[in-house]
Amino acid sequence: MKLYINPARIDFVTLKLFCATAQSGSITKGAAECNLALSAASRRISELEDVIGNALLERGAKGVTLTQAGHAVMQHALRLYQGFEQFSEELGAYASGTKGHVRLWADMSALTEFLPATLASFLKAHPEIQVDLEEQLSGDIVKSLLDGISDMGVFAEGAPTAGLSAHIIGHDELVIICSKSHPLKSRKKIAFEECLDYDIVGLNRGSSLLELTSRSAERLGKPMRLRIQVRSYDAMCQMIAVNLGVGVKLVNLKSRQ
């Protein structure tokens, strides 16, 4: 048996009130946050419980706590209310002259190499479009596109793209970074296979660059001697400077504007 909830019986004021009450542990505080009289707030929550068909709050002398059903409603209420706020913001942007909104996710390599200049050029030419940019890992970017969370994504080649329209927008140039005292310091060119003979300072697991170098090492049949993993290029360079290993970095990404 399925429960059908008439959407006409639940409004966003009630959802906001319920979330505020649950987070504060007090109907009084929830009512104050939503600018409602205590009696009106109590009535709204009681009506919400009638619609759901379950008690959502356990009322006590020290305030209220969520029931099991209340926890479930809280999760959905937050998503619905946050979605409504985003809906309002986007419509407000249209009213203020913004004519478009794009949610763009990109990996760290793209963010540090070419996206800043590309975005600056795009937004200068299209000031009416708002771009929300978020840094994520390549695998998460693909999932967000499939789930409709993001509109566009920039990620490393090699990630599965079934169900997506994917286009190459640039080619990365990889260089080896080493300390001034490292045996490779005087080499002008070097194959990646030779670098695998040395300790490597890499980025954290999940980074597109680590995935790329790991796959390359597997194809060559040689393991990567990962000595240290860090979160950023700056940290990687600091570790390399004190001769803890060599690293791979992207430079001169040539993109199609």
N, C-alpha and C positions, 0 to 999 in steps of 0.2 A: 504494500500500500504506500503510495507516494503522497507527500504533503504538498499541496499547492498553495503558495502564498500570493495573495492578490497584491501586486505592486502598488496599487492605489492606496493601500492601507499603511504603507511605510514611506516616510519622507526623509529627506536628508537632515532635517533639523533633529529628528528623533535619532537617527544614526549617529550624528555628532554628539548628541546628548548621552547616548548609551556609551560611546567610546570614552567621553570625558568622565563619566561616572565610574566606569570600570577602571580607568587609569588612576583616578584620584581616590577611589575607594569610598566615595561619598556622593550621594544624590544631591546634597546641598551644594557641594563644590561643583559638581557637573552642571547643575542648574545655573549657578553664578557664571560659569565659563560661557554658557550658551545664552546668557541674558534672559533666563526664564524664571518665573516664580516657582517656588518649591512645589506648590500644589500642582502646577501645570506640568512640571518635570516628572513628578511621581505618576501622574495620570498617563503621560506619554509612554513611560517605561512599562506600566501595567498593561496598556493597550498593545505594546510590542510583544509582551509575553503572551497575551491572548492570541495574537496573530500567529506566533511561533508555536503555541500550544505547549510550552514548557516554561518553568521558572528559569530565569536567566541570572538572577542575583539572589544570593543568600543574605538576608538582612539581619544585622546584629547590632548590639549596643555600640560597637566600635566602628560601625560603617557597613559597607557591603563588599562581598566577594563574588567572583564569577562561579556559576555552576558549570558542569561539564558542557551543557548546551550553551551556556553563556560564553564559554571560551570559543566555541565554534562560530557563534554569531559575531563575536568580537573580531575574529580574523576576517570574516567576510565584510563586516561593516566598515572596517578600516580600509579594505581594498575599494569598496564602493564609494566611500566618502573621498578618499584620495583621488580616485578616478574622476569624481565629480569636480573636485578642485582643479585638476588638470584640464578638464573639459571647460571650466569657467575661464581659466587662464588663457587657453588657446582662443576661445571666442573673444575674450577681452583684447587679445593681440590683434585680431581682425578688426575690432572696433577702433583700435588706436592706429590702424594703418598697416599693421603687419599682415601680409597676405599669404604667408606660408610658414609651416613649421616642420622641421626635419629632425628626427632623432638619429644621430650618427654615433656608432660605436667603432672604436679603432684600437689596434694593439699599440703597445708602447713604441715599437719601432717606427710605425707610421707617425705617431704623435711627435716623436723627437726629430724625425728627418724631414718630412715634406708637408705634412698637413697644416702646420701654422701658416706658412706662406700661401699655400693653396686656398685655405679658408679665408685668409685676409683678403685675397684677391677676389674670391667669390662673393663675400659679403659686401665688399666695396661696390661690386657691380650689381648686387641684388640686396640692397639694404632693407627691403620689405620682407625678407625671409629670415626667420629665426632658426638657428641651428643649436641643438642641445648635444654637446659632445661629451662622450664618456669613454674612459680607458677601460678595456677589458681584454681578456685572453682570446686568442683566435677561436678556440672551440666554443667559448661562451658567446662570442659574436655570432657565429653561425647559428647557434641555438636561438639566440634572441631574434634573429631574422626569421627563422622558421616559425617562432611563436608569436611574431608580430609585435615584439617589445621594442625593437628598433626598426627604423625604416631603411637605413643603409649601413654597411659595415666595410671596414678596411682591415684585412687580415692577411696572414702569410699564405702563400700558395702551398697546397698540400692538404689543407683542411677539407673535409668532405662537403661538397656543395650541391648534393642532390636536392632538387626542389627549388633551387635558387638560380637566378640569372647572374652569372659571375663574369667579370671582365678584368683583364690585367691592366692595371693603371700605371705600373712602373716596374723597374728592375733594380734590385739592390746590388750594391757593390760591397763585398765583404773584405775587411782588412784584419790582420792580426796585430794585436797590441801586445807589446812586451816591455819590460823594464830596460833601462839604459845599460844594465850589466848582463842582460840575458844573451845567450849564444846566438839568438836569431836577430839581434839588434841591427846588424849590418846587411841583412838580406833585403833585396829590393822586391823580389817575388818569391813566393813559397806556396807549395801545394798544401791543401788542408790535411792530407794524409801525413805529411811530415810533422805537422803541429800536434798530431795525436801521440807523438813520442814524449810530449811534455805535459806537466800538470796544467790543468785548465781552470780558470776562474770563470764561472758561468752565472747566468741569471737564474732566478728561481724556477722551479718546475712549473710547467704550464706556459712559459713565455714562448712566443713564436720562434725566436732566435734559437732557444735551446732545443725546441722540437726539430728545427731545420738542421742544426749541427748534429744532433743525435741520429737523425735518419741518415745523414751523410756518412757518419761513422759506421753505422750498421751496414750500409752498402759497401763500404771499404773493408769490412770484416775486422775492424780494430775498435777496441773499447775507448770511450772518452775517460780520461783520468781526471774526473771532476774533483778538485780539491776543496773548493769553496763555492757556494752559491749565494748570490746577493740579489737585492731587489732593484737596483738601478745601475745605469752605466757609470755614474759618478763613483758609486761604491766599488764597482768592478775595477775601474781605473786606479783607485787608491790601493786596492789589494795587489794589482799588477805592479804598481810603482815600487812596492817593497819586495818584489820578486817572489810572490807566492804562486805564480803561474802566468800563462798567457791567456789572452781573451780574444773573442771575435766580436767585431763591431760593424754596424752598417754605416756606410757613408755614401754621399752623392747619389741619393735615390732620385732618379730622373723620372718625373711623372708626366702624364698626359693631362694637361690642364682642362 
